[in-house]
């Protein structure tokens, strides 16, 4: 166990993250059968260069 997040591009990825009780970061540049905004992600990134900063923001927000 430890800190984790799920990065993906589909509703299956979103459902998996929720089942695992970890934050879901959606990528706007992957395969998806629906607009990425409809995946219910904790965050959306448009490039992997945004990932580390996004994960840091999610972690800070979870600390309150």
C-alpha positions as CSV (number, residue, x, y, z in Angstrom):
1,X,0.0,0.0,0.0
2,X,0.9,3.6,-0.4
3,X,-0.1,6.6,-2.4
4,X,-1.5,5.8,-5.8
5,X,-3.6,7.3,-8.6
6,X,-5.0,5.7,-11.8
7,X,-4.2,7.4,-15.1
8,X,-6.4,6.5,-18.1
9,X,-8.7,7.4,-20.9
10,X,-11.9,5.4,-20.7
11,X,-14.9,4.7,-18.6
12,X,-13.4,1.3,-17.6
13,X,-10.4,3.1,-16.3
14,X,-12.6,5.6,-14.3
15,X,-14.6,2.7,-12.9
16,X,-11.5,0.8,-11.9
17,X,-10.1,3.9,-10.1
18,X,-13.3,4.3,-8.2
19,X,-13.4,0.6,-7.3
20,X,-9.8,0.9,-6.0
21,X,-10.7,4.1,-4.1
22,X,-7.8,6.0,-5.8
23,X,-7.9,9.3,-7.6
24,X,-8.5,9.1,-11.4
25,X,-6.5,11.3,-13.8
26,X,-8.0,11.3,-17.3
27,X,-5.9,12.0,-20.3
28,X,-7.6,14.0,-23.1
29,X,-5.3,12.5,-25.8
30,X,-6.2,8.8,-25.4
31,X,-9.0,6.6,-26.7
32,X,-12.4,7.3,-25.2
33,X,-15.9,6.5,-26.3
34,X,-17.1,9.8,-24.7
35,X,-15.8,13.3,-24.0
36,X,-13.1,13.1,-21.3
37,X,-15.1,15.6,-19.2
38,X,-17.8,12.9,-18.8
39,X,-15.5,10.4,-17.2
40,X,-15.8,11.9,-13.7
41,X,-12.1,12.3,-13.3
42,X,-10.5,14.0,-10.3
43,X,-8.3,15.8,-12.9
44,X,-7.8,16.0,-16.7
45,X,-4.4,16.4,-18.3
46,X,-3.7,17.2,-21.9
47,X,0.0,16.0,-21.9
48,X,2.0,13.8,-19.7
49,X,4.2,16.8,-18.9
50,X,1.2,17.9,-16.7
51,X,1.1,14.6,-14.7
52,X,3.5,15.3,-11.9
53,X,2.1,18.7,-11.1
54,X,-1.4,17.3,-11.2
55,X,-0.6,14.5,-8.8
56,X,1.0,16.9,-6.4
57,X,-2.1,19.1,-6.5
58,X,-4.4,16.1,-5.9
59,X,-2.2,15.0,-2.9
60,X,-2.2,18.5,-1.4
61,X,-6.0,18.7,-1.8
62,X,-6.4,15.3,-0.1
63,X,-4.5,16.6,3.0
64,X,-7.0,19.4,3.3
